[in-house]
């Protein structure tokens, strides 16, 4: 791997070399490394447009890495990855995309990930997006996540985008059967004239299903963010969606939470808060010897942690 590829892999997947276990590393539209294990099989979709990852029922404490690196200016790709997680699994899936654009043409990656999670299975999904390069070409990423959760399954999603992505539209659609639980933590930061839009549609179809969708974001300079979260309660269920955002400079933020209760015992809550950093927070840190800019950076860093 060259230095750029290695740095991006460290940013999006915390990899410092070839990982142990199951993995597929994609660079500039091609797989540059792949490994399956006895419990986790990684294959190519029949249409050749992505991966099929099959995790054997009962697999515990295993992980699979599928990072994407784009370092070729002007490259545009759409990738479809399907994950079949067997019953009673406990696994971690690490994805993420990094674009290094040193040219003048836009580079774009659209990743559509579909998860089919078996009964009693537990999945932690980590997805990080990162952009770098001093070219004028845009770095564009449009991730889409589709989740089908069987009875009593659990999925935790940790999605992060904190640097260098000029434009992103992030879509998540989930359908939960009885007893299934979905927990999402989204963290993102925009600056310059960057734009970021997030859309969540969560269908609580099964009795006892539940979802907790949280977004924390910071918008700086002239950037724009939009957060739309929709919870649809179709059974006895519980759901909570929250947008907590810091706005700075001349940025703009829109939060659109929506609840739809189609059952009398659907308990749904939404919260949204957008505001500036409190002046007393900055003053307190400045009394400890930080400059105003350093104080702001520390507050933002802690908020997005």
C-alpha positions as a Markdown table, in Angstrom:
| # | Residue | x | y | z |
|---|---|---|---|---|
| 1 | Unk | 0.0 | 0.0 | 0.0 |
| 2 | Unk | 1.2 | 3.5 | -0.7 |
| 3 | Unk | 1.3 | 6.2 | 2.0 |
| 4 | Unk | -2.1 | 7.8 | 1.0 |
| 5 | Unk | -3.9 | 4.5 | 1.0 |
| 6 | Unk | -2.5 | 3.5 | 4.4 |
| 7 | Unk | -3.4 | 6.9 | 5.9 |
| 8 | Unk | -7.0 | 6.7 | 4.7 |
| 9 | Unk | -7.3 | 3.1 | 6.0 |
| 10 | Unk | -6.2 | 4.3 | 9.4 |
| 11 | Unk | -8.8 | 7.1 | 9.3 |
| 12 | Unk | -11.8 | 5.1 | 8.1 |
| 13 | Unk | -11.1 | 1.7 | 9.6 |
| 14 | Unk | -8.3 | 2.1 | 12.2 |
| 15 | Unk | -6.2 | -0.3 | 10.2 |
| 16 | Unk | -2.4 | -0.2 | 10.4 |
| 17 | Unk | -1.9 | -2.9 | 7.8 |
| 18 | Unk | -3.7 | -6.0 | 6.6 |
| 19 | Unk | -6.3 | -6.9 | 9.2 |
| 20 | Unk | -6.7 | -10.4 | 10.8 |
| 21 | Unk | -9.8 | -12.3 | 9.9 |
| 22 | Unk | -12.3 | -11.5 | 7.2 |
| 23 | Unk | -11.8 | -8.5 | 5.0 |
| 24 | Unk | -12.1 | -6.9 | 1.6 |
| 25 | Unk | -10.1 | -3.7 | 0.8 |
| 26 | Unk | -11.3 | -1.8 | -2.3 |
| 27 | Unk | -9.2 | 0.9 | -4.0 |
| 28 | Unk | -10.1 | 2.9 | -7.0 |
| 29 | Unk | -12.9 | 0.6 | -8.1 |
| 30 | Unk | -11.0 | -2.7 | -7.6 |
| 31 | Unk | -10.5 | -5.2 | -4.8 |
| 32 | Unk | -6.8 | -5.1 | -3.7 |
| 33 | Unk | -7.2 | -7.7 | -1.0 |
| 34 | Unk | -9.7 | -10.2 | 0.3 |
| 35 | Unk | -9.9 | -12.9 | 2.9 |
| 36 | Unk | -12.7 | -15.2 | 4.2 |
| 37 | Unk | -12.7 | -17.3 | 7.3 |
| 38 | Unk | -14.5 | -20.4 | 8.4 |
| 39 | Unk | -17.2 | -18.3 | 10.0 |
| 40 | Unk | -17.4 | -15.4 | 7.5 |
| 41 | Unk | -17.5 | -15.8 | 3.8 |
| 42 | Unk | -16.9 | -12.8 | 1.4 |
| 43 | Unk | -17.9 | -13.3 | -2.2 |
| 44 | Unk | -18.7 | -11.1 | -5.2 |
| 45 | Unk | -22.4 | -10.4 | -6.1 |
| 46 | Unk | -23.6 | -12.1 | -9.3 |
| 47 | Unk | -23.9 | -8.7 | -11.0 |
| 48 | Unk | -20.3 | -7.9 | -10.1 |
| 49 | Unk | -21.3 | -4.6 | -8.5 |
| 50 | Unk | -20.3 | -5.4 | -4.9 |
| 51 | Unk | -20.0 | -8.0 | -2.2 |
| 52 | Unk | -22.0 | -10.7 | -0.5 |
| 53 | Unk | -20.9 | -11.3 | 3.1 |
| 54 | Unk | -22.4 | -14.4 | 4.8 |
| 55 | Unk | -21.8 | -14.8 | 8.5 |
| 56 | Unk | -22.5 | -18.3 | 9.8 |
| 57 | Unk | -25.2 | -18.7 | 12.6 |
| 58 | Unk | -23.7 | -18.7 | 16.1 |
| 59 | Unk | -20.5 | -16.8 | 15.1 |
| 60 | Unk | -19.3 | -14.9 | 18.2 |
| 61 | Unk | -16.8 | -12.1 | 18.8 |
| 62 | Unk | -15.6 | -11.9 | 15.2 |
| 63 | Unk | -15.2 | -8.9 | 12.9 |
| 64 | Unk | -15.2 | -8.1 | 9.1 |
| 65 | Unk | -13.5 | -5.1 | 7.5 |
| 66 | Unk | -14.7 | -3.7 | 4.2 |
| 67 | Unk | -13.0 | -0.2 | 3.7 |
| 68 | Unk | -13.0 | 1.7 | 0.4 |
| 69 | Unk | -10.3 | 4.1 | -0.8 |
| 70 | Unk | -10.5 | 6.4 | -3.7 |
| 71 | Unk | -7.3 | 8.3 | -4.7 |
| 72 | Unk | -8.0 | 8.8 | -8.4 |
| 73 | Unk | -9.5 | 12.2 | -9.2 |
| 74 | Unk | -12.7 | 12.0 | -11.3 |
| 75 | Unk | -13.6 | 8.4 | -10.3 |
| 76 | Unk | -17.3 | 7.7 | -9.8 |
| 77 | Unk | -18.6 | 4.4 | -8.5 |
| 78 | Unk | -21.7 | 2.8 | -7.1 |
| 79 | Unk | -21.2 | -0.3 | -4.9 |
| 80 | Unk | -23.8 | -2.7 | -3.5 |
| 81 | Unk | -22.8 | -4.8 | -0.4 |
| 82 | Unk | -25.2 | -7.4 | 1.1 |
| 83 | Unk | -24.7 | -8.8 | 4.6 |
| 84 | Unk | -26.4 | -12.0 | 5.8 |
| 85 | Unk | -26.0 | -12.3 | 9.5 |
| 86 | Unk | -27.1 | -15.7 | 10.9 |
| 87 | Unk | -29.1 | -16.4 | 14.0 |
| 88 | Unk | -27.4 | -16.0 | 17.4 |
| 89 | Unk | -24.4 | -14.1 | 16.1 |
| 90 | Unk | -22.4 | -11.4 | 17.9 |
| 91 | Unk | -20.2 | -9.6 | 15.3 |
| 92 | Unk | -18.6 | -6.3 | 14.3 |
| 93 | Unk | -18.7 | -4.9 | 10.8 |
| 94 | Unk | -16.3 | -2.1 | 10.0 |
| 95 | Unk | -16.9 | -0.2 | 6.7 |
| 96 | Unk | -16.1 | 3.4 | 5.7 |
| 97 | Unk | -14.8 | 5.3 | 2.7 |
| 98 | Unk | -12.0 | 7.7 | 2.3 |
| 99 | Unk | -11.5 | 9.9 | -0.8 |
| 100 | Unk | -8.2 | 11.7 | -1.5 |
| 101 | Unk | -8.7 | 14.1 | -4.3 |
| 102 | Unk | -5.7 | 16.1 | -5.5 |
| 103 | Unk | -7.2 | 16.9 | -8.9 |
| 104 | Unk | -9.8 | 19.1 | -10.5 |
| 105 | Unk | -12.6 | 16.5 | -11.2 |
| 106 | Unk | -15.1 | 15.4 | -8.7 |
| 107 | Unk | -14.6 | 11.9 | -7.1 |
| 108 | Unk | -17.7 | 10.1 | -5.9 |
| 109 | Unk | -18.6 | 6.9 | -4.0 |
| 110 | Unk | -22.1 | 5.7 | -3.4 |
| 111 | Unk | -22.3 | 2.7 | -1.1 |
| 112 | Unk | -25.5 | 0.8 | -0.7 |
| 113 | Unk | -25.3 | -1.7 | 2.2 |
| 114 | Unk | -28.2 | -4.1 | 2.9 |
| 115 | Unk | -28.3 | -6.0 | 6.2 |
| 116 | Unk | -30.4 | -9.1 | 6.9 |
| 117 | Unk | -30.0 | -9.8 | 10.6 |
| 118 | Unk | -31.1 | -13.1 | 12.0 |
| 119 | Unk | -33.0 | -14.0 | 15.2 |
| 120 | Unk | -31.2 | -13.1 | 18.5 |
| 121 | Unk | -28.2 | -11.8 | 16.5 |
| 122 | Unk | -26.2 | -8.8 | 17.7 |
| 123 | Unk | -24.4 | -6.5 | 15.2 |
| 124 | Unk | -22.2 | -3.5 | 15.7 |
| 125 | Unk | -21.7 | -1.5 | 12.5 |
| 126 | Unk | -19.1 | 1.2 | 12.2 |
| 127 | Unk | -19.0 | 3.5 | 9.2 |
| 128 | Unk | -16.6 | 6.4 | 8.9 |
| 129 | Unk | -16.2 | 8.8 | 6.0 |
| 130 | Unk | -13.1 | 11.0 | 5.4 |
| 131 | Unk | -11.9 | 13.3 | 2.7 |
| 132 | Unk | -8.5 | 14.8 | 2.0 |
| 133 | Unk | -6.4 | 16.3 | -0.9 |
| 134 | Unk | -5.7 | 19.8 | -2.0 |
| 135 | Unk | -7.3 | 19.6 | -5.4 |
| 136 | Unk | -10.4 | 21.6 | -6.4 |
| 137 | Unk | -12.4 | 18.5 | -7.3 |
| 138 | Unk | -15.2 | 17.7 | -5.0 |
| 139 | Unk | -15.2 | 14.7 | -2.6 |
| 140 | Unk | -18.8 | 13.2 | -2.7 |
| 141 | Unk | -20.1 | 10.3 | -0.7 |
| 142 | Unk | -23.7 | 9.1 | -0.6 |
| 143 | Unk | -24.1 | 6.1 | 1.8 |
| 144 | Unk | -27.4 | 4.2 | 2.0 |
| 145 | Unk | -28.1 | 1.6 | 4.7 |
| 146 | Unk | -31.0 | -0.8 | 4.5 |
| 147 | Unk | -31.7 | -3.0 | 7.5 |
| 148 | Unk | -34.1 | -6.0 | 8.0 |
| 149 | Unk | -34.1 | -7.1 | 11.6 |
| 150 | Unk | -35.5 | -10.4 | 12.7 |
| 151 | Unk | -37.0 | -11.2 | 16.1 |
| 152 | Unk | -35.0 | -10.2 | 19.2 |
| 153 | Unk | -32.0 | -9.0 | 17.2 |
| 154 | Unk | -29.9 | -6.0 | 18.1 |
| 155 | Unk | -28.0 | -3.5 | 15.9 |
| 156 | Unk | -25.8 | -0.7 | 16.9 |
| 157 | Unk | -24.7 | 1.8 | 14.2 |
| 158 | Unk | -21.9 | 4.3 | 14.7 |
| 159 | Unk | -21.6 | 6.6 | 11.7 |
| 160 | Unk | -18.9 | 9.4 | 11.6 |
| 161 | Unk | -18.1 | 12.1 | 9.1 |
| 162 | Unk | -15.9 | 14.9 | 10.5 |
| 163 | Unk | -13.5 | 16.0 | 7.8 |
| 164 | Unk | -13.1 | 16.8 | 4.1 |
| 165 | Unk | -16.4 | 15.6 | 2.5 |
| 166 | Unk | -17.9 | 18.2 | 0.3 |
| 167 | Unk | -21.3 | 16.7 | -0.3 |
| 168 | Unk | -23.2 | 13.8 | 1.2 |
| 169 | Unk | -26.7 | 12.4 | 1.3 |
| 170 | Unk | -27.0 | 9.7 | 3.9 |
| 171 | Unk | -30.1 | 7.4 | 3.9 |
| 172 | Unk | -31.1 | 4.8 | 6.4 |
| 173 | Unk | -34.2 | 2.6 | 6.2 |
| 174 | Unk | -34.9 | -0.1 | 8.9 |
| 175 | Unk | -37.7 | -2.6 | 9.5 |
| 176 | Unk | -37.8 | -4.2 | 12.9 |
| 177 | Unk | -39.7 | -7.4 | 13.9 |
| 178 | Unk | -40.8 | -8.3 | 17.4 |
| 179 | Unk | -38.3 | -7.6 | 20.1 |
| 180 | Unk | -35.7 | -6.1 | 17.7 |
| 181 | Unk | -33.7 | -3.1 | 18.9 |
| 182 | Unk | -31.9 | -0.5 | 16.8 |
| 183 | Unk | -29.5 | 2.1 | 18.2 |
| 184 | Unk | -27.9 | 4.8 | 16.0 |
| 185 | Unk | -25.3 | 7.4 | 16.8 |
| 186 | Unk | -24.5 | 9.8 | 14.0 |
| 187 | Unk | -21.7 | 12.3 | 14.3 |
| 188 | Unk | -20.7 | 14.8 | 11.6 |
| 189 | Unk | -19.1 | 18.2 | 11.1 |
| 190 | Unk | -19.2 | 20.4 | 8.0 |
| 191 | Unk | -17.3 | 23.5 | 7.1 |
| 192 | Unk | -16.6 | 25.8 | 4.2 |
| 193 | Unk | -19.5 | 25.3 | 1.7 |
| 194 | Unk | -20.0 | 21.6 | 2.4 |
| 195 | Unk | -23.5 | 20.1 | 2.5 |
| 196 | Unk | -24.7 | 17.1 | 4.5 |
| 197 | Unk | -28.2 | 15.6 | 4.5 |
| 198 | Unk | -29.3 | 12.7 | 6.7 |
| 199 | Unk | -32.6 | 10.8 | 6.3 |
| 200 | Unk | -33.8 | 8.0 | 8.6 |
| 201 | Unk | -37.0 | 5.9 | 8.1 |
| 202 | Unk | -37.5 | 3.4 | 10.9 |
| 203 | Unk | -40.5 | 1.0 | 10.8 |
| 204 | Unk | -41.3 | -0.5 | 14.2 |
| 205 | Unk | -43.4 | -3.4 | 12.9 |
| 206 | Unk | -43.0 | -6.0 | 15.7 |
| 207 | Unk | -44.4 | -6.0 | 19.3 |
| 208 | Unk | -41.7 | -4.9 | 21.7 |
| 209 | Unk | -39.4 | -3.4 | 19.1 |
| 210 | Unk | -37.5 | -0.2 | 19.8 |
| 211 | Unk | -35.2 | 2.4 | 18.2 |
| 212 | Unk | -33.0 | 5.2 | 19.5 |
| 213 | Unk | -31.7 | 7.5 | 16.8 |
| 214 | Unk | -29.3 | 10.3 | 17.9 |
| 215 | Unk | -27.5 | 12.8 | 15.7 |
| 216 | Unk | -24.8 | 15.2 | 16.9 |
| 217 | Unk | -23.4 | 17.7 | 14.5 |
| 218 | Unk | -21.4 | 20.9 | 14.1 |
| 219 | Unk | -21.9 | 23.2 | 11.2 |
| 220 | Unk | -19.2 | 25.9 | 10.6 |
| 221 | Unk | -18.6 | 28.7 | 8.1 |
| 222 | Unk | -21.1 | 28.6 | 5.2 |
| 223 | Unk | -21.9 | 24.9 | 5.4 |
| 224 | Unk | -25.4 | 23.4 | 5.4 |
| 225 | Unk | -26.9 | 20.5 | 7.2 |
| 226 | Unk | -30.3 | 18.8 | 7.1 |
| 227 | Unk | -31.5 | 16.1 | 9.5 |
| 228 | Unk | -34.8 | 14.2 | 8.8 |
| 229 | Unk | -35.8 | 11.4 | 11.1 |
| 230 | Unk | -39.1 | 9.5 | 10.8 |
| 231 | Unk | -40.3 | 6.8 | 13.3 |
| 232 | Unk | -43.3 | 4.7 | 12.3 |
| 233 | Unk | -44.8 | 2.7 | 15.1 |
| 234 | Unk | -46.9 | -0.1 | 13.8 |
| 235 | Unk | -47.2 | -2.1 | 17.0 |
| 236 | Unk | -46.6 | -2.0 | 20.7 |
| 237 | Unk | -43.2 | -0.3 | 20.5 |
| 238 | Unk | -40.9 | 2.5 | 21.7 |
| 239 | Unk | -38.9 | 5.0 | 19.7 |
| 240 | Unk | -36.8 | 8.0 | 20.3 |
| 241 | Unk | -35.1 | 10.4 | 17.9 |
| 242 | Unk | -32.9 | 13.3 | 18.8 |
| 243 | Unk | -30.9 | 16.0 | 16.9 |
| 244 | Unk | -28.4 | 18.0 | 18.8 |
| 245 | Unk | -26.5 | 20.5 | 16.7 |
| 246 | Unk | -24.0 | 23.4 | 17.2 |
| 247 | Unk | -24.2 | 26.2 | 14.6 |
| 248 | Unk | -21.3 | 28.5 | 14.0 |
| 249 | Unk | -20.4 | 31.4 | 11.7 |
| 250 | Unk | -22.9 | 31.7 | 8.8 |
| 251 | Unk | -23.9 | 28.0 | 8.7 |
| 252 | Unk | -27.5 | 26.8 | 8.3 |
| 253 | Unk | -29.1 | 23.7 | 9.9 |
| 254 | Unk | -32.5 | 22.2 | 9.4 |
| 255 | Unk | -34.0 | 19.5 | 11.7 |
| 256 | Unk | -37.2 | 17.7 | 10.7 |
| 257 | Unk | -38.3 | 15.0 | 13.1 |
| 258 | Unk | -41.5 | 13.1 | 12.3 |
| 259 | Unk | -43.4 | 10.6 | 14.3 |
| 260 | Unk | -46.2 | 8.3 | 13.1 |
| 261 | Unk | -48.1 | 6.2 | 15.6 |
| 262 | Unk | -50.3 | 3.6 | 13.9 |
| 263 | Unk | -50.9 | 1.6 | 17.1 |
| 264 | Unk | -52.4 | 3.0 | 20.4 |
| 265 | Unk | -49.5 | 1.6 | 22.4 |
| 266 | Unk | -46.7 | 3.0 | 20.2 |
| 267 | Unk | -44.6 | 5.3 | 22.5 |
| 268 | Unk | -42.6 | 7.7 | 20.3 |
| 269 | Unk | -40.5 | 10.7 | 21.3 |
| 270 | Unk | -38.6 | 13.3 | 19.3 |
| 271 | Unk | -36.2 | 16.0 | 20.4 |
| 272 | Unk | -34.3 | 18.7 | 18.4 |
| 273 | Unk | -31.9 | 21.4 | 19.6 |
| 274 | Unk | -29.8 | 23.8 | 17.5 |
| 275 | Unk | -27.8 | 26.5 | 19.1 |
| 276 | Unk | -24.5 | 28.3 | 19.4 |
| 277 | Unk | -21.7 | 27.4 | 21.9 |
| 278 | Unk | -22.5 | 29.0 | 25.2 |
| 279 | Unk | -20.3 | 31.9 | 26.0 |
| 280 | Unk | -19.7 | 30.8 | 29.6 |
| 281 | Unk | -18.2 | 27.5 | 28.3 |
| 282 | Unk | -15.7 | 29.4 | 26.2 |
| 283 | Unk | -14.9 | 31.8 | 29.1 |
| 284 | Unk | -14.3 | 29.0 | 31.5 |
| 285 | Unk | -11.8 | 27.3 | 29.2 |
| 286 | Unk | -10.1 | 30.6 | 28.5 |
| 287 | Unk | -9.5 | 31.1 | 32.3 |
| 288 | Unk | -7.5 | 27.8 | 32.1 |
| 289 | Unk | -5.1 | 29.3 | 29.5 |
| 290 | Unk | -6.8 | 28.5 | 26.2 |
| 291 | Unk | -7.3 | 31.0 | 23.4 |
| 292 | Unk | -10.9 | 31.6 | 22.2 |
| 293 | Unk | -10.2 | 29.4 | 19.1 |
| 294 | Unk | -8.6 | 26.6 | 21.2 |
| 295 | Unk | -11.6 | 26.7 | 23.6 |
| 296 | Unk | -14.1 | 26.4 | 20.7 |
| 297 | Unk | -12.1 | 23.5 | 19.3 |
| 298 | Unk | -12.1 | 21.7 | 22.6 |
| 299 | Unk | -15.8 | 22.1 | 23.1 |
| 300 | Unk | -16.5 | 20.8 | 19.5 |
| 301 | Unk | -14.2 | 17.9 | 20.0 |
| 302 | Unk | -15.9 | 16.8 | 23.2 |
| 303 | Unk | -19.4 | 17.3 | 21.7 |
| 304 | Unk | -18.6 | 15.0 | 18.8 |
| 305 | Unk | -16.8 | 12.3 | 20.9 |
